[in-house]
Amino acid sequence: MKDQIVKYTKKLIQDKTAIPDSIRFYALDDEVIASREDAWKPVFESVLAELNVVGLLLAQPALPFADYLIAKAGDRERRIYPRDSETKTFLHDIPFIRKEEIDEKMIMPACLVVNHDIPFIRKEEIDGGLPRKIAAVLRERKGLVIEGVGFVSSGTVTLEQAYIIYSSIFHATFIKYLYDLLETGFSLPGEREVFYNFRESRPTAPDVNSLRFRQGPLMERSEILDEIAVVGRYTVETGLVDSFFGNISYFSDGIVYISQTGASLDGLDGFIDPVPMDNSSTYGITASSELPVHRRIYETTDCRTVLHGHPKFSIIISMLCDKRAVCEIVDCGKNCPETRMFGDIPIVAGEIGVGGIAKNVPPVVREFGRALVFGHGAFCVGRNDFKEAFTELARMEEACSTGYFRLLRQRLDAV
C-alpha cells in the first residue's frame, strides 16, 4: 500500500492536477495507512469505517475551477453536471458539499498547507457531521468536491481507482468551467486574475521533433508493442492528455495491437492486446472499448496507426455550435447528423459503440486523416508510424486552445 501511495502521489504531481502539499492518501490494511499524519487522518479514518473501500484520496486541485462552479451554482444545487461525454457516462454527476455546511475549522487544513500553517481539528468536530456527510455521498458516487478543501475520491479495490476518479473530476470541472465561461464571463472576486495567470502559465505545444518515433512500417511484434508504450507515454508527458483519457493501436499483418480498457497511456507495458481482425481469439474482451472504431478505420483506410485522446481544449471546441439556439436536436453529442468544421478540423457526433462513433468517425478519418468527436475527443491516424498521428493530435489541441481564447476574448468584448 505504501508503494502505491508513493506512486500515485508522484503521478498527481507530474499531472499538475493537485497542489503537492495537499495530497493525502488513506489506505485500509491491517490499520489505516496515511500519507500524512495530521488533523485530517481521524476524519478519514471515520469515513473508511463507514465504507466498503480500500482507500481514499483528498487533494486540493491545482486550479480553483470546481470552486468557481460551485460559487456560480444556484443555492439549491448540490451537484456539478459535466458536459463532456466521457465523464457524463462514467461519473454521471459530481456531488459537492458547500463550505458553509461544515465548520470553518474543517476547511483550514487543506487550504493552509501551502502556507505551512499547522491547523487543528477538535475531537468533537471529527465526531460531528463531516465524516458522515462524506461517507453518505461516497455510497452513491465515487468522488465529490468539498468547497474550499478539494476533491475526495474513493478506491473500492485499489488506490489506482481513487487516482482515476480524482483525475476524472479534475478533467470534468476544467472542461465545464471553461465552457461555461464563454456564456457567463467573469463574475467572482479575483476570478479574472486567476484565469489570466492560468492562461499565461499553461504548457506550450509539444515540440514533436524533439521526440523519437520509430519509422514505419513496423513488422516485429516486440517493436510494435514497445513503440505503442513509448508513444502512449509521450501523450501524457507532453500534457496532451491525462493518463486514462485515450487509447492507441497499431495494425500489422491482420492484427490490431491496441491498449487494454482502463489502461493508463503512460503505463502500457504489459497492457496491450493483439486482436486478430477475424476475431479468431478472445483478446478483444480486454481490449479498449474503442476497438470497433480502430478496427473500422483499419478496414476502410490504408493507415497503420490510430491515436485517440481526450485533449481538454479540443473537447470544449467540439461542443460549441452556432446553430444550437435554433436547432431542435436535444442530444447533440448523440444525434447531430452534420460534420461541422472548426478551421480544418472535422467534428462529428455519435455514442461509443458500433452504431455510434464506429460508424461516424471512419469516413471522416478517411477523408481528413483526423476526426474530433463531440464531447469525447480526437482520433488521429498515421500511414506507417505514430509520428503523423501524434503530430496531428498536438496540432489539433493547439489550434483548439488558440481558438478557445480567441472566442472568449470576442465574447467578453461583446458584453
Secondary structure as a PSIPRED ss2 file (coil, helix, strand):
# PSIPRED VFORMAT (PSIPRED V4.0)

   1 M C   1.000  0.000  0.000
   2 K H   0.000  1.000  0.000
   3 D H   0.000  1.000  0.000
   4 Q H   0.000  1.000  0.000
   5 I H   0.000  1.000  0.000
   6 V H   0.000  1.000  0.000
   7 K H   0.000  1.000  0.000
   8 Y H   0.000  1.000  0.000
   9 T H   0.000  1.000  0.000
  10 K H   0.000  1.000  0.000
  11 K H   0.000  1.000  0.000
  12 L H   0.000  1.000  0.000
  13 I H   0.000  1.000  0.000
  14 Q H   0.000  1.000  0.000
  15 D H   0.000  1.000  0.000
  16 K C   1.000  0.000  0.000
  17 T C   1.000  0.000  0.000
  18 A E   0.000  0.000  1.000
  19 I C   1.000  0.000  0.000
  20 P H   0.000  1.000  0.000
  21 D H   0.000  1.000  0.000
  22 S H   0.000  1.000  0.000
  23 I C   1.000  0.000  0.000
  24 R E   0.000  0.000  1.000
  25 F E   0.000  0.000  1.000
  26 Y E   0.000  0.000  1.000
  27 A E   0.000  0.000  1.000
  28 L E   0.000  0.000  1.000
  29 D C   1.000  0.000  0.000
  30 D C   1.000  0.000  0.000
  31 E C   1.000  0.000  0.000
  32 V E   0.000  0.000  1.000
  33 I E   0.000  0.000  1.000
  34 A E   0.000  0.000  1.000
  35 S C   1.000  0.000  0.000
  36 R C   1.000  0.000  0.000
  37 E C   1.000  0.000  0.000
  38 D C   1.000  0.000  0.000
  39 A C   1.000  0.000  0.000
  40 W H   0.000  1.000  0.000
  41 K H   0.000  1.000  0.000
  42 P H   0.000  1.000  0.000
  43 V H   0.000  1.000  0.000
  44 F H   0.000  1.000  0.000
  45 E H   0.000  1.000  0.000
  46 S H   0.000  1.000  0.000
  47 V H   0.000  1.000  0.000
  48 L H   0.000  1.000  0.000
  49 A H   0.000  1.000  0.000
  50 E H   0.000  1.000  0.000
  51 L C   1.000  0.000  0.000
  52 N C   1.000  0.000  0.000
  53 V C   1.000  0.000  0.000
  54 V C   1.000  0.000  0.000
  55 G E   0.000  0.000  1.000
  56 L E   0.000  0.000  1.000
  57 L E   0.000  0.000  1.000
  58 L E   0.000  0.000  1.000
  59 A E   0.000  0.000  1.000
  60 Q C   1.000  0.000  0.000
  61 P E   0.000  0.000  1.000
  62 A C   1.000  0.000  0.000
  63 L C   1.000  0.000  0.000
  64 P C   1.000  0.000  0.000
  65 F H   0.000  1.000  0.000
  66 A H   0.000  1.000  0.000
  67 D H   0.000  1.000  0.000
  68 Y H   0.000  1.000  0.000
  69 L H   0.000  1.000  0.000
  70 I H   0.000  1.000  0.000
  71 A H   0.000  1.000  0.000
  72 K H   0.000  1.000  0.000
  73 A C   1.000  0.000  0.000
  74 G C   1.000  0.000  0.000
  75 D C   1.000  0.000  0.000
  76 R C   1.000  0.000  0.000
  77 E C   1.000  0.000  0.000
  78 R C   1.000  0.000  0.000
  79 R E   0.000  0.000  1.000
  80 I E   0.000  0.000  1.000
  81 Y C   1.000  0.000  0.000
  82 P C   1.000  0.000  0.000
  83 R C   1.000  0.000  0.000
  84 D C   1.000  0.000  0.000
  85 S H   0.000  1.000  0.000
  86 E H   0.000  1.000  0.000
  87 T H   0.000  1.000  0.000
  88 K H   0.000  1.000  0.000
  89 T H   0.000  1.000  0.000
  90 F H   0.000  1.000  0.000
  91 L C   1.000  0.000  0.000
  92 H C   1.000  0.000  0.000
  93 D C   1.000  0.000  0.000
  94 I E   0.000  0.000  1.000
  95 P E   0.000  0.000  1.000
  96 F E   0.000  0.000  1.000
  97 I E   0.000  0.000  1.000
  98 R C   1.000  0.000  0.000
  99 K H   0.000  1.000  0.000
 100 E H   0.000  1.000  0.000
 101 E H   0.000  1.000  0.000
 102 I C   1.000  0.000  0.000
 103 D C   1.000  0.000  0.000
 104 E H   0.000  1.000  0.000
 105 K H   0.000  1.000  0.000
 106 M H   0.000  1.000  0.000
 107 I H   0.000  1.000  0.000
 108 M H   0.000  1.000  0.000
 109 P H   0.000  1.000  0.000
 110 A H   0.000  1.000  0.000
 111 C H   0.000  1.000  0.000
 112 L H   0.000  1.000  0.000
 113 V H   0.000  1.000  0.000
 114 V H   0.000  1.000  0.000
 115 N H   0.000  1.000  0.000
 116 H C   1.000  0.000  0.000
 117 D C   1.000  0.000  0.000
 118 I C   1.000  0.000  0.000
 119 P C   1.000  0.000  0.000
 120 F C   1.000  0.000  0.000
 121 I C   1.000  0.000  0.000
 122 R C   1.000  0.000  0.000
 123 K H   0.000  1.000  0.000
 124 E H   0.000  1.000  0.000
 125 E H   0.000  1.000  0.000
 126 I H   0.000  1.000  0.000
 127 D C   1.000  0.000  0.000
 128 G C   1.000  0.000  0.000
 129 G H   0.000  1.000  0.000
 130 L H   0.000  1.000  0.000
 131 P H   0.000  1.000  0.000
 132 R H   0.000  1.000  0.000
 133 K H   0.000  1.000  0.000
 134 I H   0.000  1.000  0.000
 135 A H   0.000  1.000  0.000
 136 A H   0.000  1.000  0.000
 137 V H   0.000  1.000  0.000
 138 L H   0.000  1.000  0.000
 139 R H   0.000  1.000  0.000
 140 E H   0.000  1.000  0.000
 141 R C   1.000  0.000  0.000
 142 K C   1.000  0.000  0.000
 143 G E   0.000  0.000  1.000
 144 L E   0.000  0.000  1.000
 145 V E   0.000  0.000  1.000
 146 I E   0.000  0.000  1.000
 147 E C   1.000  0.000  0.000
 148 G C   1.000  0.000  0.000
 149 V C   1.000  0.000  0.000
 150 G E   0.000  0.000  1.000
 151 F E   0.000  0.000  1.000
 152 V E   0.000  0.000  1.000
 153 S E   0.000  0.000  1.000
 154 S E   0.000  0.000  1.000
 155 G E   0.000  0.000  1.000
 156 T C   1.000  0.000  0.000
 157 V C   1.000  0.000  0.000
 158 T C   1.000  0.000  0.000
 159 L H   0.000  1.000  0.000
 160 E H   0.000  1.000  0.000
 161 Q H   0.000  1.000  0.000
 162 A H   0.000  1.000  0.000
 163 Y H   0.000  1.000  0.000
 164 I H   0.000  1.000  0.000
 165 I H   0.000  1.000  0.000
 166 Y H   0.000  1.000  0.000
 167 S H   0.000  1.000  0.000
 168 S H   0.000  1.000  0.000
 169 I H   0.000  1.000  0.000
 170 F H   0.000  1.000  0.000
 171 H H   0.000  1.000  0.000
 172 A H   0.000  1.000  0.000
 173 T H   0.000  1.000  0.000
 174 F H   0.000  1.000  0.000
 175 I H   0.000  1.000  0.000
 176 K H   0.000  1.000  0.000
 177 Y H   0.000  1.000  0.000
 178 L H   0.000  1.000  0.000
 179 Y H   0.000  1.000  0.000
 180 D H   0.000  1.000  0.000
 181 L H   0.000  1.000  0.000
 182 L H   0.000  1.000  0.000
 183 E H   0.000  1.000  0.000
 184 T H   0.000  1.000  0.000
 185 G C   1.000  0.000  0.000
 186 F C   1.000  0.000  0.000
 187 S C   1.000  0.000  0.000
 188 L C   1.000  0.000  0.000
 189 P C   1.000  0.000  0.000
 190 G C   1.000  0.000  0.000
 191 E H   0.000  1.000  0.000
 192 R H   0.000  1.000  0.000
 193 E H   0.000  1.000  0.000
 194 V H   0.000  1.000  0.000
 195 F H   0.000  1.000  0.000
 196 Y H   0.000  1.000  0.000
 197 N H   0.000  1.000  0.000
 198 F H   0.000  1.000  0.000
 199 R H   0.000  1.000  0.000
 200 E H   0.000  1.000  0.000
 201 S H   0.000  1.000  0.000
 202 R C   1.000  0.000  0.000
 203 P C   1.000  0.000  0.000
 204 T C   1.000  0.000  0.000
 205 A C   1.000  0.000  0.000
 206 P C   1.000  0.000  0.000
 207 D C   1.000  0.000  0.000
 208 V H   0.000  1.000  0.000
 209 N H   0.000  1.000  0.000
 210 S H   0.000  1.000  0.000
 211 L C   1.000  0.000  0.000
 212 R C   1.000  0.000  0.000
 213 F C   1.000  0.000  0.000
 214 R C   1.000  0.000  0.000
 215 Q C   1.000  0.000  0.000
 216 G C   1.000  0.000  0.000
 217 P C   1.000  0.000  0.000
 218 L C   1.000  0.000  0.000
 219 M C   1.000  0.000  0.000
 220 E C   1.000  0.000  0.000
 221 R H   0.000  1.000  0.000
 222 S H   0.000  1.000  0.000
 223 E H   0.000  1.000  0.000
 224 I H   0.000  1.000  0.000
 225 L H   0.000  1.000  0.000
 226 D H   0.000  1.000  0.000
 227 E H   0.000  1.000  0.000
 228 I H   0.000  1.000  0.000
 229 A H   0.000  1.000  0.000
 230 V H   0.000  1.000  0.000
 231 V H   0.000  1.000  0.000
 232 G H   0.000  1.000  0.000
 233 R H   0.000  1.000  0.000
 234 Y H   0.000  1.000  0.000
 235 T H   0.000  1.000  0.000
 236 V H   0.000  1.000  0.000
 237 E H   0.000  1.000  0.000
 238 T C   1.000  0.000  0.000
 239 G C   1.000  0.000  0.000
 240 L C   1.000  0.000  0.000
 241 V C   1.000  0.000  0.000
 242 D C   1.000  0.000  0.000
 243 S C   1.000  0.000  0.000
 244 F C   1.000  0.000  0.000
 245 F C   1.000  0.000  0.000
 246 G E   0.000  0.000  1.000
 247 N E   0.000  0.000  1.000
 248 I E   0.000  0.000  1.000
 249 S E   0.000  0.000  1.000
 250 Y E   0.000  0.000  1.000
 251 F E   0.000  0.000  1.000
 252 S E   0.000  0.000  1.000
 253 D C   1.000  0.000  0.000
 254 G C   1.000  0.000  0.000
 255 I E   0.000  0.000  1.000
 256 V E   0.000  0.000  1.000
 257 Y E   0.000  0.000  1.000
 258 I E   0.000  0.000  1.000
 259 S E   0.000  0.000  1.000
 260 Q E   0.000  0.000  1.000
 261 T C   1.000  0.000  0.000
 262 G C   1.000  0.000  0.000
 263 A C   1.000  0.000  0.000
 264 S C   1.000  0.000  0.000
 265 L C   1.000  0.000  0.000
 266 D C   1.000  0.000  0.000
 267 G C   1.000  0.000  0.000
 268 L C   1.000  0.000  0.000
 269 D C   1.000  0.000  0.000
 270 G C   1.000  0.000  0.000
 271 F C   1.000  0.000  0.000
 272 I E   0.000  0.000  1.000
 273 D E   0.000  0.000  1.000
 274 P E   0.000  0.000  1.000
 275 V E   0.000  0.000  1.000
 276 P E   0.000  0.000  1.000
 277 M C   1.000  0.000  0.000
 278 D C   1.000  0.000  0.000
 279 N C   1.000  0.000  0.000
 280 S C   1.000  0.000  0.000
 281 S C   1.000  0.000  0.000
 282 T C   1.000  0.000  0.000
 283 Y H   0.000  1.000  0.000
 284 G H   0.000  1.000  0.000
 285 I H   0.000  1.000  0.000
 286 T C   1.000  0.000  0.000
 287 A E   0.000  0.000  1.000
 288 S C   1.000  0.000  0.000
 289 S C   1.000  0.000  0.000
 290 E C   1.000  0.000  0.000
 291 L H   0.000  1.000  0.000
 292 P H   0.000  1.000  0.000
 293 V H   0.000  1.000  0.000
 294 H H   0.000  1.000  0.000
 295 R H   0.000  1.000  0.000
 296 R H   0.000  1.000  0.000
 297 I H   0.000  1.000  0.000
 298 Y H   0.000  1.000  0.000
 299 E H   0.000  1.000  0.000
 300 T H   0.000  1.000  0.000
 301 T C   1.000  0.000  0.000
 302 D C   1.000  0.000  0.000
 303 C C   1.000  0.000  0.000
 304 R C   1.000  0.000  0.000
 305 T E   0.000  0.000  1.000
 306 V E   0.000  0.000  1.000
 307 L E   0.000  0.000  1.000
 308 H E   0.000  0.000  1.000
 309 G E   0.000  0.000  1.000
 310 H C   1.000  0.000  0.000
 311 P C   1.000  0.000  0.000
 312 K H   0.000  1.000  0.000
 313 F H   0.000  1.000  0.000
 314 S H   0.000  1.000  0.000
 315 I H   0.000  1.000  0.000
 316 I H   0.000  1.000  0.000
 317 I H   0.000  1.000  0.000
 318 S H   0.000  1.000  0.000
 319 M C   1.000  0.000  0.000
 320 L C   1.000  0.000  0.000
 321 C C   1.000  0.000  0.000
 322 D C   1.000  0.000  0.000
 323 K C   1.000  0.000  0.000
 324 R H   0.000  1.000  0.000
 325 A H   0.000  1.000  0.000
 326 V H   0.000  1.000  0.000
 327 C C   1.000  0.000  0.000
 328 E C   1.000  0.000  0.000
 329 I C   1.000  0.000  0.000
 330 V C   1.000  0.000  0.000
 331 D C   1.000  0.000  0.000
 332 C H   0.000  1.000  0.000
 333 G H   0.000  1.000  0.000
 334 K H   0.000  1.000  0.000
 335 N H   0.000  1.000  0.000
 336 C C   1.000  0.000  0.000
 337 P C   1.000  0.000  0.000
 338 E C   1.000  0.000  0.000
 339 T C   1.000  0.000  0.000
 340 R E   0.000  0.000  1.000
 341 M E   0.000  0.000  1.000
 342 F E   0.000  0.000  1.000
 343 G C   1.000  0.000  0.000
 344 D C   1.000  0.000  0.000
 345 I E   0.000  0.000  1.000
 346 P E   0.000  0.000  1.000
 347 I E   0.000  0.000  1.000
 348 V E   0.000  0.000  1.000
 349 A C   1.000  0.000  0.000
 350 G C   1.000  0.000  0.000
 351 E C   1.000  0.000  0.000
 352 I C   1.000  0.000  0.000
 353 G C   1.000  0.000  0.000
 354 V C   1.000  0.000  0.000
 355 G C   1.000  0.000  0.000
 356 G C   1.000  0.000  0.000
 357 I H   0.000  1.000  0.000
 358 A H   0.000  1.000  0.000
 359 K H   0.000  1.000  0.000
 360 N H   0.000  1.000  0.000
 361 V H   0.000  1.000  0.000
 362 P H   0.000  1.000  0.000
 363 P H   0.000  1.000  0.000
 364 V H   0.000  1.000  0.000
 365 V H   0.000  1.000  0.000
 366 R H   0.000  1.000  0.000
 367 E H   0.000  1.000  0.000
 368 F H   0.000  1.000  0.000
 369 G C   1.000  0.000  0.000
 370 R E   0.000  0.000  1.000
 371 A E   0.000  0.000  1.000
 372 L E   0.000  0.000  1.000
 373 V E   0.000  0.000  1.000
 374 F C   1.000  0.000  0.000
 375 G C   1.000  0.000  0.000
 376 H C   1.000  0.000  0.000
 377 G E   0.000  0.000  1.000
 378 A E   0.000  0.000  1.000
 379 F E   0.000  0.000  1.000
 380 C E   0.000  0.000  1.000
 381 V E   0.000  0.000  1.000
 382 G E   0.000  0.000  1.000
 383 R C   1.000  0.000  0.000
 384 N C   1.000  0.000  0.000
 385 D C   1.000  0.000  0.000
 386 F H   0.000  1.000  0.000
 387 K H   0.000  1.000  0.000
 388 E H   0.000  1.000  0.000
 389 A H   0.000  1.000  0.000
 390 F H   0.000  1.000  0.000
 391 T H   0.000  1.000  0.000
 392 E H   0.000  1.000  0.000
 393 L H   0.000  1.000  0.000
 394 A H   0.000  1.000  0.000
 395 R H   0.000  1.000  0.000
 396 M H   0.000  1.000  0.000
 397 E H   0.000  1.000  0.000
 398 E H   0.000  1.000  0.000
 399 A H   0.000  1.000  0.000
 400 C H   0.000  1.000  0.000
 401 S H   0.000  1.000  0.000
 402 T H   0.000  1.000  0.000
 403 G H   0.000  1.000  0.000
 404 Y H   0.000  1.000  0.000
 405 F H   0.000  1.000  0.000
 406 R H   0.000  1.000  0.000
 407 L H   0.000  1.000  0.000
 408 L H   0.000  1.000  0.000
 409 R H   0.000  1.000  0.000
 410 Q H   0.000  1.000  0.000
 411 R H   0.000  1.000  0.000
 412 L H   0.000  1.000  0.000
 413 D H   0.000  1.000  0.000
 414 A H   0.000  1.000  0.000
 415 V C   1.000  0.000  0.000
